[in-house]
Amino acid sequence: MPDKTSLQLPEAFEQYRSLIQDTLIPIVKVSTTERKTSLFESKFAGDPYFPASMEYPKNEEGIPLKLLAQINFENVPVHLPHFPHKGILQFYIDGNDDLLGVDFDDGQNQSGFRVIYHEKVIQDESQLIQDFSFVKMPDDELFFPVEQEMGLTFETDLEALTGGDYRSDEMYAAIFDEINHDEKLEKEFFQLFNGTGHKLGGYPFFTQEDPRAYGDYQDADILLLQIDSADEKIVWGDSGVGNFFISEEDLKNKDFSKVLFNWDCY
């Protein structure tokens, strides 16, 4: 993993190196491979790890939610402050809903999505749900963004504050004052610090605007998971992106009941 001093910057931004370096935080990049996975593996889509003794998540109409992502922290490098070092974290969304379960008036309302953390993982598969046919939905009724099941691999890195993060208006004020007068330089900056891709931690990418810039979400300052559109195999609306945020305090306490879910597209 590179350190802060190895940050590569175009010549035009070298004068802001110290400012940009001060925003660097750890990130775990997520790569995907289309393949069948076990119940325990980290994945996008596919069948989740789920104890038979638990109630499976459903929307308000009683329709089962579909697994969007499963992160088994046994396979994730220990790199991100406050993130779990063990257990399985899951993200479920409503694939029958054209808004995918998000409540744009209250992004922390989990009636249409669910974030579930299994701190203790049962290894005995006989105690787990193994038939998820009750979750299957006709393709023509499914708005689900991930086309096929994907296994995940992880790589550590550092990331600088992105231009779309609401905090950049203040933290990058000196840079914005200069590049606002130079269209080419402005375009280069936002391409360099765009925050695209799948990841745990780091800073977010948006096609529209940061929902934390308004509403009562400012404490949701940690990017828990970002899943980006990719190669027509993952598509949020019109080439958008999905983000989940959490407060530092809730993450420390492994309390995922107030996670902020947002997705947008072009």
Residue pairs with C-beta under 8 A, 6 or more apart in sequence:
1 79
1 156
1 157
1 158
2 157
2 158
3 158
4 21
4 24
4 158
5 21
7 17
7 20
7 21
7 24
7 158
7 160
9 16
9 17
9 20
10 188
10 192
12 185
12 188
13 20
13 175
13 189
13 192
16 174
16 175
19 171
19 172
19 174
19 175
20 160
20 161
21 160
23 160
23 161
23 171
24 158
24 159
24 160
25 158
25 159
25 201
25 202
25 203
26 79
26 80
26 81
26 156
26 157
26 158
26 159
26 201
26 202
27 80
27 156
27 157
27 158
27 159
27 199
27 200
27 201
27 202
28 76
28 77
28 79
28 80
28 154
28 155
28 156
28 157
28 199
28 200
28 201
28 202
29 154
29 155
29 156
29 157
29 197
29 198
29 199
30 152
30 153
30 154
30 197
30 198
30 199
30 200
31 152
31 153
31 154
31 155
31 198
32 44
32 150
32 151
32 152
32 198
32 230
32 233
32 234
33 150
33 151
33 152
33 153
34 148
34 149
34 150
34 233
35 149
35 150
35 151
36 46
36 149
37 43
37 46
37 149
37 150
37 151
39 47
39 48
39 49
39 50
39 125
39 128
39 130
40 49
40 72
40 88
40 121
41 70
41 72
41 75
41 151
41 152
42 70
42 71
42 72
42 75
42 76
42 151
42 152
42 154
43 67
43 69
43 70
43 149
43 150
43 151
43 152
44 68
44 69
44 146
44 149
44 150
44 152
44 227
44 234
45 66
45 67
45 68
45 144
45 146
45 147
45 148
45 149
45 150
46 67
46 70
46 149
46 150
47 67
47 130
47 132
48 67
48 70
48 90
48 92
48 132
49 70
49 72
49 88
49 90
49 118
49 121
49 128
50 56
50 128
50 129
51 118
51 122
51 127
51 128
51 129
52 127
52 128
52 129
53 127
56 64
56 129
56 134
57 64
57 65
57 92
57 114
57 116
58 64
58 65
59 65
59 94
59 96
59 97
59 101
59 111
59 112
60 111
60 112
63 94
63 96
64 134
64 135
65 92
65 93
65 94
65 95
65 101
65 112
65 113
65 114
65 135
66 92
66 93
66 94
66 95
66 135
66 137
66 144
67 90
67 91
67 92
67 135
68 91
68 92
68 93
68 144
68 145
68 146
68 227
68 242
69 90
69 91
69 225
69 227
70 88
70 89
70 90
70 91
71 88
71 89
71 90
71 152
71 200
71 225
72 87
72 88
72 121
73 83
73 84
73 85
73 86
73 87
73 88
73 89
74 86
75 152
75 154
76 83
76 154
76 200
77 154
77 155
77 156
78 85
79 156
79 201
80 200
80 201
82 222
82 248
82 251
82 252
83 200
83 201
83 251
84 117
84 119
84 254
86 119
86 121
87 117
87 118
87 119
87 120
87 121
88 117
88 118
88 121
89 115
89 116
89 117
89 118
89 256
90 114
90 115
90 116
90 117
90 118
91 113
91 114
91 115
91 225
91 244
92 113
92 114
92 115
92 116
93 100
93 101
93 102
93 112
93 113
93 144
93 261
94 100
94 101
94 112
94 113
95 137
95 142
95 143
95 144
96 137
96 141
96 142
96 143
97 112
97 143
98 143
99 112
100 112
100 113
100 143
100 144
100 145
100 236
100 242
100 263
101 111
101 112
101 113
101 261
102 112
102 113
102 261
102 262
102 263
103 109
103 111
103 112
107 211
107 215
107 217
107 260
107 261
107 262
108 217
108 220
108 258
108 259
108 260
108 261
110 257
110 259
110 261
113 261
115 224
115 244
115 256
115 257
115 259
116 256
117 254
117 256
119 254
122 128
137 144
145 227
145 229
145 234
145 235
145 236
145 242
145 263
146 227
146 233
146 234
147 232
147 233
147 234
147 235
148 233
150 233
154 200
159 195
159 199
159 201
159 202
159 203
160 193
160 203
161 167
161 168
161 171
161 172
161 193
161 203
162 168
162 193
162 194
162 195
162 203
162 204
162 205
163 172
163 189
163 190
163 193
163 194
163 195
164 190
164 194
164 195
164 204
164 205
164 206
164 209
164 210
165 195
165 203
165 204
165 210
166 209
166 210
166 212
166 213
168 176
168 193
169 176
175 189
178 185
179 185
179 186
179 189
180 186
194 205
195 202
195 203
195 204
195 205
195 226
196 205
196 228
196 241
197 205
197 226
197 228
198 226
198 227
198 228
198 230
199 223
199 225
199 226
200 223
200 224
200 225
201 222
201 223
202 223
202 226
203 223
204 210
204 223
204 226
204 241
204 243
204 245
205 226
205 228
205 241
205 243
206 241
206 243
206 264
207 239
207 240
207 241
207 264
207 265
207 266
208 264
208 265
209 264
211 217
211 260
211 262
212 218
212 220
212 221
212 245
212 260
217 245
217 260
219 247
219 248
219 249
220 245
220 246
220 247
220 258
220 259
220 260
221 245
221 247
221 248
222 245
222 246
222 247
222 248
222 251
223 243
223 244
223 245
224 244
224 245
224 246
224 251
224 259
225 243
225 244
226 241
226 242
226 243
226 244
227 234
227 236
227 241
227 242
228 234
228 241
228 242
229 235
229 236
229 239
229 240
229 241
229 265
236 242
236 263
236 264
236 265
237 263
237 264
237 265
237 266
238 265
238 266
239 265
239 266
240 263
240 264
240 265
240 266
241 263
241 264
241 265
242 261
242 262
242 263
243 261
243 262
243 263
244 259
244 260
244 261
244 262
245 259
245 260
245 262
246 256
246 258
246 259
246 260
247 258
250 256
250 257
250 258
250 259
